[in-house]
Amino acid sequence: MAKERNRRWVLSHRVDEEVSEENFTWVESEIPHPKAGEFVARNLWMSFDPTQILMIARPAEGAGSAGGLPLGEAMSTIAVSEVVESRHPEFRPGDIVHGHMGWEDYSVSDGTGFTPTYRVPEGIPPRWAIGVLGLTGLVAYFGVHEIARPSPGETFLISGAAGGVGMVATQLAKLSGARVIAIAGSSAKCDWLRREAAVDAAIDYRAEDLAQRLTELCPDGVDIYFDNHGGPTLDLVLGRLRAGGRAVLCGVSALYRADPTPPGLQNYVNLILVNGRMQGLLGRDYVGRRGEAFATMLPLLRSGQLRSKEDVLVGLRNAPHGLARLLAGENVGKQLLEND
Ligand SMILES: NC(=O)c1ccc[n+]([C@@H]2O[C@H](COP(=O)([O-])OP(=O)(O)OC[C@H]3O[C@@H](n4cnc5c(N)ncnc54)[C@H](OP(=O)(O)O)[C@@H]3O)[C@@H](O)[C@H]2O)c1
């Protein structure tokens, strides 16, 4: 619903331990107007991403510069938004766009940011545009199809399997014919993975002994490891890659808040013994190729072969809570907020 004022959450205190409302201040101001080369958009849906913590956390002693977001600025987010006023040559009022905005009703943008703003193609619902077909979906798509390249029958192991990236990568690997073993942090997540994503097995790493379960489920090792955790999970699996194995480095959810940071990898030497490969990917570098991913994933979504699991909070007031949920690992599926 259009608003008469611009409601905003601005950063007021850097995060020392857990994120909460106390780190932000709720302010209301005039709705902004664009200058030449800018547009103003009403934010409809917002995404929560683990790396948001890096913008707002107090840096460790001696680590140099403070987090990326200055105090007093609206918390930064990826959003799907409707352009309401424009002095930008590429965007017109009524356009639905995907881009970098803030925890606020209305954001001013010049179309640049960590990922450039782009128009959402007609017919794509906003919740898909920001989730399964947004940056997290693109990372999953290109991580699986371009880097991991699973062959039928290969064992594909994935951590963070029930999160925004994980739920897509898990299903795409399964559709490629791989045997998929999912690692996730609760029984609710594992239930969803077994029931809806049809994985071959799911391991609740917070309740079960991960090493022991891997020995039982993958006695001959792992062909592909899609890594959303980093740290000790990555190290454990590197020691279990088999000939020609690949590790896809997507994220380090286990490390963003780790203090102290765990020691470095011990098992990477195994890559030599198995002629293995470890490769990272950065989703924003694939944004220009989103059409390829949409062309494959939209029919799968529409036919129900690919399922989008979203964990949705409603109302801008809930934005700090949404980030706290994600960072505590409570989200099942892609953590989103629908603005009110
Ligand atoms: N390379 C890129 O361009 C790119 C783009 C987007 C995202 N990513 C990365 O991909 C990964 C997944 O992102 P996402 O957006 O889909 O997030 P997500 O997986 O939906 O949410 C974060 C998850 O991290 C897991 N986690 C692992 N260790 C944790 C710990 N110590 N404390 C709390 N949670 C922990 C939790 O799930 P479990 O406990 O179930 O594992 C939590 O639900 C992240 O590392 C993210 O940074 C990379």
The ligand as an SDF file (V2000), in Angstrom:
LIG
                    3D

 48 52  0  0  0  0  0  0  0  0999 V2000
   28.7100  -16.7090   -3.5800 N   0  0  0  0  0  0  0  0  0  0  0  0
   27.6780  -15.8720   -3.6810 C   0  0  0  0  0  0  0  0  0  0  0  0
   27.5750  -15.0450   -4.5810 O   0  0  0  0  0  0  0  0  0  0  0  0
   26.5820  -15.9960   -2.6770 C   0  0  0  0  0  0  0  0  0  0  0  0
   25.3350  -15.3840   -2.8880 C   0  0  0  0  0  0  0  0  0  0  0  0
   24.3250  -15.5900   -1.9420 C   0  0  0  0  0  0  0  0  0  0  0  0
   24.5960  -16.3270   -0.8130 C   0  0  0  0  0  0  0  0  0  0  0  0
   25.8370  -16.8520   -0.6420 N   0  0  0  0  0  0  0  0  0  0  0  0
   26.1820  -17.6350    0.5330 C   0  0  0  0  0  0  0  0  0  0  0  0
   25.4650  -18.8410    0.4740 O   0  0  0  0  0  0  0  0  0  0  0  0
   25.2040  -19.2880    1.8030 C   0  0  0  0  0  0  0  0  0  0  0  0
   23.6960  -19.5110    1.9460 C   0  0  0  0  0  0  0  0  0  0  0  0
   23.0580  -18.2560    1.8300 O   0  0  0  0  0  0  0  0  0  0  0  0
   21.4830  -18.1240    1.9840 P   0  0  0  0  0  0  0  0  0  0  0  0
   21.1330  -16.7380    1.6200 O   0  0  0  0  0  0  0  0  0  0  0  0
   20.8410  -19.2450    1.2810 O   0  0  0  0  0  0  0  0  0  0  0  0
   21.2800  -18.2770    3.5500 O   0  0  0  0  0  0  0  0  0  0  0  0
   20.5210  -19.4310    4.3040 P   0  0  0  0  0  0  0  0  0  0  0  0
   21.2600  -20.6970    4.0600 O   0  0  0  0  0  0  0  0  0  0  0  0
   19.0760  -19.3710    3.9300 O   0  0  0  0  0  0  0  0  0  0  0  0
   20.6070  -18.9780    5.8150 O   0  0  0  0  0  0  0  0  0  0  0  0
   21.7740  -19.0480    6.5670 C   0  0  0  0  0  0  0  0  0  0  0  0
   21.9360  -20.4510    7.1570 C   0  0  0  0  0  0  0  0  0  0  0  0
   23.2630  -20.5890    7.6340 O   0  0  0  0  0  0  0  0  0  0  0  0
   23.3060  -21.8010    8.3610 C   0  0  0  0  0  0  0  0  0  0  0  0
   24.3580  -21.7670    9.3490 N   0  0  0  0  0  0  0  0  0  0  0  0
   25.5050  -22.4390    9.2450 C   0  0  0  0  0  0  0  0  0  0  0  0
   26.2700  -22.2460   10.2830 N   0  0  0  0  0  0  0  0  0  0  0  0
   25.6200  -21.4070   11.1070 C   0  0  0  0  0  0  0  0  0  0  0  0
   25.9170  -20.8510   12.3680 C   0  0  0  0  0  0  0  0  0  0  0  0
   27.0690  -21.0710   12.9980 N   0  0  0  0  0  0  0  0  0  0  0  0
   25.0030  -20.0500   12.9060 N   0  0  0  0  0  0  0  0  0  0  0  0
   23.8400  -19.7950   12.2770 C   0  0  0  0  0  0  0  0  0  0  0  0
   23.5110  -20.2990   11.0690 N   0  0  0  0  0  0  0  0  0  0  0  0
   24.4000  -21.1170   10.4990 C   0  0  0  0  0  0  0  0  0  0  0  0
   21.8950  -21.9820    8.9050 C   0  0  0  0  0  0  0  0  0  0  0  0
   21.3600  -23.1490    8.2760 O   0  0  0  0  0  0  0  0  0  0  0  0
   21.8250  -24.6270    8.6930 P   0  0  0  0  0  0  0  0  0  0  0  0
   22.1300  -24.5900   10.1580 O   0  0  0  0  0  0  0  0  0  0  0  0
   20.6320  -25.4290    8.3450 O   0  0  0  0  0  0  0  0  0  0  0  0
   22.9960  -24.9230    7.8530 O   0  0  0  0  0  0  0  0  0  0  0  0
   21.1410  -20.7670    8.4030 C   0  0  0  0  0  0  0  0  0  0  0  0
   19.7920  -21.0500    8.1630 O   0  0  0  0  0  0  0  0  0  0  0  0
   25.7170  -18.2080    2.7280 C   0  0  0  0  0  0  0  0  0  0  0  0
   26.9900  -18.5800    3.2010 O   0  0  0  0  0  0  0  0  0  0  0  0
   25.8010  -16.9910    1.8360 C   0  0  0  0  0  0  0  0  0  0  0  0
   26.7430  -16.0580    2.2870 O   0  0  0  0  0  0  0  0  0  0  0  0
   26.8170  -16.7100   -1.5540 C   0  0  0  0  0  0  0  0  0  0  0  0
  1  2  1  0
  2  3  2  0
  2  4  1  0
  4  5  1  0
  4 48  2  0
  5  6  2  0
  6  7  1  0
  7  8  2  0
  8  9  1  0
  8 48  1  0
  9 10  1  0
  9 46  1  0
 10 11  1  0
 11 12  1  0
 11 44  1  0
 12 13  1  0
 13 14  1  0
 14 15  2  0
 14 16  1  0
 14 17  1  0
 17 18  1  0
 18 19  2  0
 18 20  1  0
 18 21  1  0
 21 22  1  0
 22 23  1  0
 23 24  1  0
 23 42  1  0
 24 25  1  0
 25 26  1  0
 25 36  1  0
 26 27  1  0
 26 35  1  0
 27 28  2  0
 28 29  1  0
 29 30  1  0
 29 35  2  0
 30 31  1  0
 30 32  2  0
 32 33  1  0
 33 34  2  0
 34 35  1  0
 36 37  1  0
 36 42  1  0
 37 38  1  0
 38 39  2  0
 38 40  1  0
 38 41  1  0
 42 43  1  0
 44 45  1  0
 44 46  1  0
 46 47  1  0
M  CHG  2   8   1  16  -1
M  END
$$$$
